Amino acid sequence: MTQETAADTAAAPKKKRIYQHLYFWVLLGISVGIAIGLLAPGVGAEMKWLADLFIKLVKVVIAPTIFATVVVGIAGMGNLAKAGGLALRTVLYFNITTVFALAIGLVVVNVIQPGSGLGYDIAKFDTSAADDTIKSAGETDQGGLTGFVLDLVPESFASAFVDGKLLQVLLLAILVACAITMIGRKAEPVVRALDTFAKIMFGVIKLVMWVAPLGAMGGIAFTIGEHGSSILGSLASFMLSFWLTCLLFIFLVLGPICYAAGFNLLKYIRYIKDELLIVLGTSSSETVLPRMIGKMEAAGTPKHVVGMTIPTGYSFNLDGTAIYMSMGALFIAQAFGIDVPIATQIGLLLFMLISSNGAAGVSGAGLVTLAASLTAFDSVIPVAGIALIVGIDRFMSEGRALTNLTGNGLGTLVIARWTGDLDRERLSYVLDNPTTVDVDEWMKEESAPSLEKGENSATGESESTDARRSDAEPVVAAAAAGESNSGDGPAGTSR
């Protein structure tokens, strides 16, 4: 008993001081950025480049990281039918939650009516502020659903990575993973190489993350310095209505989903607080995509589920963007005194369900996607009305990104629970003791961070080593024989 206690003590992670945590420095950066934006708005308006630099540093490794992670994850399943079932459930779940997001946005904007009373006349309204957005929307909206499907396929294998289009990268990763699964054992060296490459990319991300406080400082300083004075009247009402709707969606829609899946929403939010703070400062959920992969794996979600759901969610589960689109469309209509029939609102909801798929998690994409959607309904709602909300879009971008991130991580856990792959005991422990997971260490090491746990009540064995990824997990199934690879393959899924 003494030996076991000593072993557990040795395995327990050393407690970090507060200044050793990333969230401390991100909070400090946000605080400094707010002060600069308020006290020296001219200086703050020139600091956006810091946020842009951080986003660029992260985006440069996102595509290769996603590719390697998805290939290794799906190949580890060794079963194409199982991979197809997982993909179907993922897309189904994400579209259902997106419908709820669009619907709750429509309900709230109809009840509060933040745009009523503005009384703008489209014939006299200055639409110049919307020119760039409408032009971008026209370039984005090419062929509707057909164009969206065609855009899934890159011009070449390399162009998907050069352009940084996650859906194209995801498609290539799925195709490569399927081919590897069919080849079987001969493809093991490729999987090992990709797994090692993914670890290298996570190491790069770990280094880049220390620029996050500067990125958060620059992003917040720019937002307040550039746009702080433009929040007036019904524009402030619209912005506050949007943030309220995001909170309602998280607690009234995602909360019950969490409860049904067997975990607590507030504990989950506490678990991803570092990532939420980074997103708050940078207005981009893509900046923490690799860290979310680490957080979800460390919480007991298998590698193949994380590899499928996280990248897919960044294109098909943009709940915050969906709320913004439905509310923004009706706000513009209300501002010009246009009464939109319920049937038209439902049609708008269905159209936005499609148009929101594939929208990026980068700041500003929501405004462009809204403009592209309104183009199809320009006879009812003037797309030029986008000029009304250009000035406050940056303030709402944070709300979109935070809601998107919360929904994507939560969806990963729910889908893992749905497929029976979630380690519920491990998840419960991690949510109760979030400090036992150090995602930076996860990025550095070959296995996930060890968790400080006691004995397994079912087996009586210590789980201090079981919390790490096993190097003996199957990686590539022999397709013909149906055998699983074992031995010294790369890290597999968590139990």
C-alpha positions as MATLAB code, in Angstrom:
seq = 'MTQETAADTAAAPKKKRIYQHLYFWVLLGISVGIAIGLLAPGVGAEMKWLADLFIKLVKVVIAPTIFATVVVGIAGMGNLAKAGGLALRTVLYFNITTVFALAIGLVVVNVIQPGSGLGYDIAKFDTSAADDTIKSAGETDQGGLTGFVLDLVPESFASAFVDGKLLQVLLLAILVACAITMIGRKAEPVVRALDTFAKIMFGVIKLVMWVAPLGAMGGIAFTIGEHGSSILGSLASFMLSFWLTCLLFIFLVLGPICYAAGFNLLKYIRYIKDELLIVLGTSSSETVLPRMIGKMEAAGTPKHVVGMTIPTGYSFNLDGTAIYMSMGALFIAQAFGIDVPIATQIGLLLFMLISSNGAAGVSGAGLVTLAASLTAFDSVIPVAGIALIVGIDRFMSEGRALTNLTGNGLGTLVIARWTGDLDRERLSYVLDNPTTVDVDEWMKEESAPSLEKGENSATGESESTDARRSDAEPVVAAAAAGESNSGDGPAGTSR';
ca = [
       0.000    0.000    0.000;
       2.896    2.300    0.840;
       4.550    1.537   -2.482;
       1.329    2.304   -4.366;
       0.939    5.587   -2.505;
       4.510    6.541   -3.314;
       3.995    5.649   -6.960;
       0.817    7.728   -7.129;
       2.614   10.668   -5.502;
       5.459   10.409   -7.970;
       3.041   10.268  -10.878;
       1.065   13.282   -9.658;
       1.776   16.380  -11.744;
       3.581   19.182  -10.006;
       1.235   22.067   -9.278;
       2.037   25.156  -11.331;
       2.121   28.668   -9.984;
      -0.468   30.988  -11.479;
       2.052   32.829  -13.656;
       3.028   29.515  -15.261;
      -0.456   29.057  -16.736;
      -1.232   30.357  -20.224;
      -4.630   31.720  -19.175;
      -2.936   34.097  -16.713;
      -0.911   35.728  -19.470;
      -3.877   35.788  -21.872;
      -5.995   37.490  -19.198;
      -3.190   39.962  -18.611;
      -2.952   40.621  -22.345;
      -6.708   41.194  -22.607;
      -6.622   43.567  -19.613;
      -3.751   45.575  -21.078;
      -5.514   45.650  -24.464;
      -8.710   47.002  -22.898;
      -6.742   49.706  -21.094;
      -4.952   50.734  -24.291;
      -8.212   50.805  -26.262;
      -9.890   53.030  -23.681;
      -6.998   55.336  -22.794;
      -5.275   55.554  -26.174;
      -7.788   54.517  -28.866;
      -5.528   55.764  -31.649;
      -2.743   53.439  -30.514;
      -5.176   50.569  -30.009;
      -6.572   50.962  -33.526;
      -3.069   50.303  -34.883;
      -2.505   47.075  -32.917;
      -4.599   44.673  -34.983;
      -1.432   43.389  -36.622;
      -0.540   41.563  -33.396;
      -3.751   39.520  -33.562;
      -3.282   38.961  -37.294;
       0.281   37.761  -36.720;
      -0.825   35.243  -34.105;
      -3.668   33.951  -36.298;
      -1.283   33.537  -39.234;
       1.229   31.644  -37.091;
      -1.480   29.207  -36.016;
      -3.104   28.814  -39.425;
       0.198   27.880  -41.049;
       0.205   24.558  -39.164;
      -3.544   23.860  -38.923;
      -3.975   22.170  -42.316;
      -1.059   19.691  -41.985;
      -1.985   18.983  -38.355;
      -5.600   18.225  -39.234;
      -4.540   16.030  -42.161;
      -2.156   13.928  -40.082;
      -4.536   13.673  -37.112;
      -7.529   12.592  -39.200;
      -5.547   10.022  -41.187;
      -4.054    8.425  -38.071;
      -7.384    8.501  -36.257;
      -9.460    6.899  -39.016;
      -6.740    4.403  -39.917;
      -6.685    3.392  -36.246;
     -10.319    2.332  -36.506;
      -9.442   -0.271  -39.123;
     -13.045   -0.381  -40.299;
     -14.417    1.735  -43.119;
     -18.038    1.004  -42.190;
     -17.414    2.273  -38.662;
     -15.698    5.388  -40.030;
     -18.655    6.058  -42.332;
     -21.114    5.658  -39.467;
     -19.111    8.083  -37.343;
     -19.050   10.650  -40.161;
     -22.810   10.328  -40.695;
     -23.577   10.804  -37.002;
     -21.198   13.766  -36.825;
     -22.820   15.651  -39.707;
     -26.338   14.757  -38.467;
     -25.671   16.025  -34.928;
     -24.014   19.227  -36.110;
     -26.841   20.091  -38.501;
     -29.468   19.479  -35.815;
     -27.747   21.866  -33.391;
     -27.324   24.415  -36.204;
     -31.091   24.333  -36.834;
     -31.673   25.045  -33.138;
     -29.153   27.919  -33.288;
     -30.857   29.478  -36.316;
     -34.305   29.011  -34.771;
     -33.436   30.533  -31.394;
     -31.891   33.509  -33.211;
     -35.123   34.060  -35.138;
     -37.252   33.772  -31.995;
     -35.199   36.238  -29.937;
     -34.888   38.861  -32.687;
     -38.666   38.678  -33.277;
     -39.383   39.102  -29.566;
     -36.862   41.851  -28.736;
     -36.966   43.563  -32.165;
     -33.696   45.507  -31.720;
     -34.022   47.163  -35.154;
     -37.550   48.485  -34.835;
     -37.849   52.265  -34.682;
     -34.681   53.042  -36.665;
     -36.786   53.986  -39.693;
     -34.035   53.932  -42.342;
     -34.933   54.571  -45.988;
     -33.005   52.313  -48.346;
     -33.224   54.973  -51.107;
     -31.350   57.510  -48.954;
     -29.198   55.085  -46.936;
     -25.402   55.241  -47.372;
     -24.409   51.702  -48.383;
     -20.725   52.385  -49.069;
     -19.649   50.633  -45.869;
     -21.062   47.383  -47.238;
     -19.362   47.502  -50.647;
     -16.344   45.381  -49.705;
     -18.471   42.843  -47.842;
     -20.955   42.457  -50.706;
     -18.069   42.058  -53.159;
     -16.539   39.316  -50.973;
     -19.939   37.649  -50.672;
     -20.294   37.633  -54.457;
     -16.939   35.912  -54.794;
     -17.927   33.388  -52.131;
     -21.400   32.561  -53.438;
     -20.612   30.752  -56.664;
     -23.226   28.234  -57.717;
     -25.107   27.779  -54.430;
     -25.223   24.154  -53.251;
     -23.568   22.923  -56.461;
     -20.722   25.377  -56.016;
     -20.337   24.327  -52.388;
     -20.040   20.652  -53.365;
     -17.563   21.403  -56.153;
     -15.503   23.513  -53.769;
     -15.007   20.459  -51.578;
     -12.566   19.115  -54.149;
      -9.260   21.025  -54.391;
      -7.589   21.914  -57.680;
      -4.646   19.753  -56.644;
      -3.510   17.816  -53.607;
      -1.218   20.638  -52.534;
      -3.673   23.483  -53.162;
      -5.893   22.407  -50.251;
      -2.973   23.032  -47.906;
      -1.806   26.184  -49.673;
      -5.300   27.740  -49.516;
      -5.902   26.463  -45.979;
      -9.425   25.170  -46.745;
     -10.271   22.773  -43.929;
     -13.082   20.969  -45.766;
     -10.763   20.148  -48.650;
      -8.034   19.000  -46.267;
     -10.582   16.880  -44.416;
     -11.750   15.247  -47.653;
      -8.177   14.398  -48.664;
      -7.456   13.024  -45.193;
     -10.519   10.755  -45.307;
      -9.577    9.448  -48.763;
      -5.988    8.752  -47.689;
      -7.148    7.076  -44.471;
      -9.535    4.821  -46.416;
      -6.734    3.852  -48.812;
      -4.404    3.084  -45.887;
      -7.061    0.914  -44.249;
      -7.504   -1.090  -47.457;
      -3.745   -1.584  -47.855;
      -3.428   -2.953  -44.332;
      -0.149   -3.753  -42.608;
       2.046   -2.460  -45.419;
       0.865    1.048  -44.633;
       2.010    0.973  -40.997;
       5.206    2.989  -41.669;
       3.119    5.726  -43.311;
       0.819    5.932  -40.295;
       3.786    6.061  -37.905;
       5.368    8.817  -39.972;
       2.152   10.844  -40.018;
       1.688   10.343  -36.285;
       5.214   11.606  -35.647;
       4.604   14.525  -38.001;
       1.438   15.432  -36.092;
       3.412   15.454  -32.831;
       5.944   17.820  -34.411;
       3.135   20.137  -35.502;
       1.702   20.115  -31.975;
       5.158   21.034  -30.725;
       5.165   24.019  -33.075;
       1.706   25.009  -31.837;
       2.966   24.873  -28.250;
       5.670   27.388  -29.119;
       3.257   29.611  -31.042;
       0.824   29.666  -28.109;
       3.175   31.862  -26.135;
       2.412   34.613  -28.631;
      -1.289   34.272  -27.698;
      -1.191   36.955  -24.948;
       0.192   39.488  -27.439;
      -2.391   38.449  -30.024;
      -5.195   38.805  -27.476;
      -3.874   42.202  -26.389;
      -3.686   43.487  -29.969;
      -7.118   42.126  -30.911;
      -8.931   43.640  -27.923;
      -7.063   46.960  -28.181;
      -8.016   47.228  -31.861;
     -11.667   46.319  -31.228;
     -12.134   48.935  -28.534;
      -9.886   51.594  -30.049;
     -11.369   51.326  -33.547;
     -15.035   50.611  -32.857;
     -15.741   51.524  -29.251;
     -17.443   54.815  -30.054;
     -19.703   53.329  -32.729;
     -21.867   51.340  -30.309;
     -24.932   53.578  -30.141;
     -28.706   53.225  -29.843;
     -30.302   50.234  -31.510;
     -26.884   48.989  -32.638;
     -25.996   48.397  -28.989;
     -29.406   46.783  -28.512;
     -28.725   44.407  -31.398;
     -25.271   43.532  -30.115;
     -26.537   42.825  -26.595;
     -29.455   40.804  -27.996;
     -26.996   38.672  -29.940;
     -24.801   37.974  -26.901;
     -27.918   37.147  -24.878;
     -29.047   34.707  -27.574;
     -25.652   32.990  -27.584;
     -25.941   32.491  -23.821;
     -29.507   31.208  -24.172;
     -28.371   28.730  -26.820;
     -25.477   27.486  -24.694;
     -27.540   27.001  -21.534;
     -30.963   26.093  -22.952;
     -29.839   23.914  -25.877;
     -26.311   22.708  -25.186;
     -26.941   22.443  -21.420;
     -29.638   19.748  -21.700;
     -27.508   17.932  -24.294;
     -24.659   17.855  -21.773;
     -27.017   16.555  -19.091;
     -28.307   13.803  -21.385;
     -24.720   12.828  -22.221;
     -23.853   12.569  -18.536;
     -21.641   15.561  -17.798;
     -21.944   19.111  -16.508;
     -21.905   22.118  -18.855;
     -20.275   24.527  -16.384;
     -17.496   22.045  -15.628;
     -16.905   21.623  -19.341;
     -16.672   25.408  -19.828;
     -14.189   25.585  -16.937;
     -12.159   22.838  -18.589;
     -11.704   24.829  -21.835;
     -11.300   28.259  -20.197;
      -7.788   28.777  -21.633;
      -9.058   28.263  -25.158;
     -12.096   30.494  -24.574;
      -9.865   33.337  -23.389;
      -7.610   33.050  -26.440;
     -10.646   33.114  -28.723;
     -12.060   36.117  -26.840;
      -8.913   38.077  -27.561;
      -8.371   37.022  -31.173;
     -12.008   36.626  -32.375;
     -10.999   33.399  -34.145;
     -11.840   29.876  -33.007;
      -9.230   28.447  -35.387;
      -6.439   29.731  -33.141;
      -7.153   26.975  -30.608;
      -8.100   24.124  -32.948;
      -4.996   22.016  -32.196;
      -5.350   22.661  -28.456;
      -8.980   21.525  -28.567;
      -7.863   18.261  -30.146;
      -5.525   17.766  -27.198;
      -8.150   18.730  -24.631;
     -10.751   16.345  -26.053;
      -8.329   13.407  -26.266;
      -7.119   14.047  -22.735;
     -10.743   14.001  -21.557;
     -11.277   10.430  -22.720;
     -12.336   10.854  -26.354;
     -10.637    8.422  -28.777;
      -8.283    9.788  -31.400;
     -10.475    8.678  -34.312;
     -13.541   10.488  -32.911;
     -11.596   13.689  -32.228;
      -9.960   13.533  -35.663;
     -13.336   13.326  -37.358;
     -15.487   15.663  -35.249;
     -13.250   18.643  -34.462;
     -12.272   19.488  -38.078;
     -15.798   18.738  -39.320;
     -17.284   20.935  -36.602;
     -15.201   23.892  -37.730;
     -17.110   23.828  -41.013;
     -20.475   22.244  -40.163;
     -21.126   23.318  -36.569;
     -20.815   27.082  -36.469;
     -23.650   27.681  -34.016;
     -22.591   31.229  -33.178;
     -22.406   32.122  -36.857;
     -25.865   30.626  -37.412;
     -27.331   32.749  -34.604;
     -25.643   35.848  -35.998;
     -26.940   35.198  -39.511;
     -30.586   34.705  -38.536;
     -30.592   37.687  -36.158;
     -28.642   39.931  -38.521;
     -31.030   39.326  -41.411;
     -34.151   40.245  -39.429;
     -32.417   43.177  -37.703;
     -31.735   44.699  -41.127;
     -35.356   44.132  -42.134;
     -36.615   45.769  -38.926;
     -34.275   48.736  -39.403;
     -35.861   49.462  -42.795;
     -39.388   48.826  -41.550;
     -39.806   45.612  -43.571;
     -42.218   42.991  -42.265;
     -40.848   39.545  -43.138;
     -43.557   36.845  -43.255;
     -43.070   33.690  -41.159;
     -42.929   31.534  -44.287;
     -40.077   33.677  -45.635;
     -38.276   33.455  -42.287;
     -38.494   29.666  -42.395;
     -37.184   29.677  -45.957;
     -34.356   31.952  -44.854;
     -33.556   29.534  -42.009;
     -33.349   26.557  -44.376;
     -31.174   28.487  -46.824;
     -28.837   29.619  -44.057;
     -28.542   26.030  -42.815;
     -26.803   25.259  -46.093;
     -24.894   28.512  -46.522;
     -23.482   28.385  -42.984;
     -21.783   25.063  -43.758;
     -18.239   25.659  -44.821;
     -18.001   29.136  -43.299;
     -14.601   29.604  -41.715;
     -14.063   30.232  -38.021;
     -12.039   33.356  -38.765;
     -13.122   36.829  -37.762;
     -15.298   38.473  -40.416;
     -16.461   35.275  -42.127;
     -19.895   35.526  -40.483;
     -20.546   38.935  -42.031;
     -19.556   37.722  -45.494;
     -21.697   34.584  -45.166;
     -24.662   36.695  -44.030;
     -24.259   38.938  -47.068;
     -24.073   35.898  -49.352;
     -27.283   34.514  -47.833;
     -29.148   37.810  -48.117;
     -28.272   37.973  -51.801;
     -30.792   35.166  -52.362;
     -33.467   37.157  -50.474;
     -32.552   40.630  -51.717;
     -36.088   41.163  -52.981;
     -37.291   41.022  -49.360;
     -34.317   42.136  -47.255;
     -31.853   44.584  -48.885;
     -28.371   43.095  -48.808;
     -26.984   46.666  -48.736;
     -28.317   46.846  -45.176;
     -25.171   44.971  -44.176;
     -23.658   48.462  -43.884;
     -25.696   48.878  -40.684;
     -23.789   46.219  -38.762;
     -20.316   46.482  -40.272;
     -19.258   48.817  -37.469;
     -20.233   46.430  -34.665;
     -19.312   43.180  -36.394;
     -16.019   42.946  -34.541;
     -17.803   43.006  -31.158;
     -20.088   40.224  -32.309;
     -17.272   38.227  -33.842;
     -16.065   37.284  -30.358;
     -19.530   35.968  -29.495;
     -19.667   33.921  -32.688;
     -16.236   32.394  -32.146;
     -16.850   31.599  -28.458;
     -20.180   29.904  -29.223;
     -18.676   27.989  -32.143;
     -15.826   26.716  -29.997;
     -18.071   25.709  -27.105;
     -20.396   23.806  -29.421;
     -17.613   22.023  -31.297;
     -15.854   20.663  -28.231;
     -19.122   19.672  -26.620;
     -20.251   17.978  -29.828;
     -17.078   15.886  -29.841;
     -17.833   14.547  -26.365;
     -21.497   13.935  -27.196;
     -20.706   12.042  -30.406;
     -18.125    9.926  -28.567;
     -20.813    9.153  -25.981;
     -23.315    8.377  -28.767;
     -20.942    5.880  -30.399;
     -20.033    4.299  -27.058;
     -16.368    5.339  -27.358;
     -16.260    7.915  -24.566;
     -14.346    7.025  -21.410;
     -16.980    8.441  -19.077;
     -15.013    7.769  -15.898;
     -12.007    9.583  -17.249;
     -14.131   12.487  -18.496;
     -15.769   12.824  -15.088;
     -12.397   12.884  -13.376;
     -10.925   15.424  -15.796;
     -13.915   17.771  -15.493;
     -13.700   17.573  -11.694;
      -9.912   18.056  -11.753;
      -9.089   20.130  -14.867;
      -5.621   21.049  -13.589;
      -4.513   17.427  -14.037;
      -4.574   17.976  -17.806;
      -1.713   20.014  -19.222;
      -2.388   20.336  -22.932;
       1.058   21.851  -23.476;
       2.619   18.658  -22.139;
       0.238   16.658  -24.317;
       1.542   18.524  -27.346;
       5.118   17.826  -26.321;
       4.890   14.164  -25.409;
       3.919   11.160  -27.491;
       1.102   10.281  -25.118;
      -1.605   12.315  -23.462;
      -0.998   13.779  -20.014;
      -1.214   11.332  -17.173;
      -4.117   11.860  -14.813;
      -3.849   11.720  -11.085;
      -6.327    8.945  -10.351;
      -6.762    6.308   -7.752;
      -7.398    2.629   -8.228;
      -9.825    1.230  -10.742;
     -12.787    0.035   -8.736;
     -13.566   -2.608  -11.339;
     -10.100   -4.137  -11.693;
      -8.248   -2.938   -8.625;
      -5.404   -1.769  -10.809;
      -3.825    1.671  -10.708;
      -4.931    3.938  -13.551;
      -2.042    6.360  -13.345;
      -0.497    4.754  -16.398;
      -3.811    3.879  -18.031;
      -4.509    7.601  -18.351;
      -1.745    7.809  -20.947;
      -2.217    6.743  -24.537;
      -1.115    3.182  -25.078;
       1.656    2.602  -27.598;
       0.268   -0.866  -28.152;
      -3.069    0.248  -29.560;
      -4.066   -0.982  -33.020;
      -3.259    1.449  -35.804;
      -3.942   -0.147  -39.152;
      -6.231   -3.099  -39.614;
      -5.349   -5.750  -42.136;
      -8.293   -5.258  -44.429;
      -8.386   -8.736  -45.887;
      -7.820  -10.733  -42.721;
      -9.595   -8.331  -40.402;
      -6.652   -8.457  -38.000;
      -5.537   -5.572  -35.779;
      -2.008   -4.282  -35.642;
      -0.345   -4.375  -32.250;
       3.061   -3.963  -30.714;
       5.020   -0.770  -31.070;
       2.727    1.214  -33.323;
       1.968    4.875  -32.752;
      -0.293    6.165  -30.054;
      -3.847    4.988  -30.501;
      -7.148    5.826  -28.914;
      -7.768    6.396  -25.254;
      -9.786    3.870  -23.363;
];
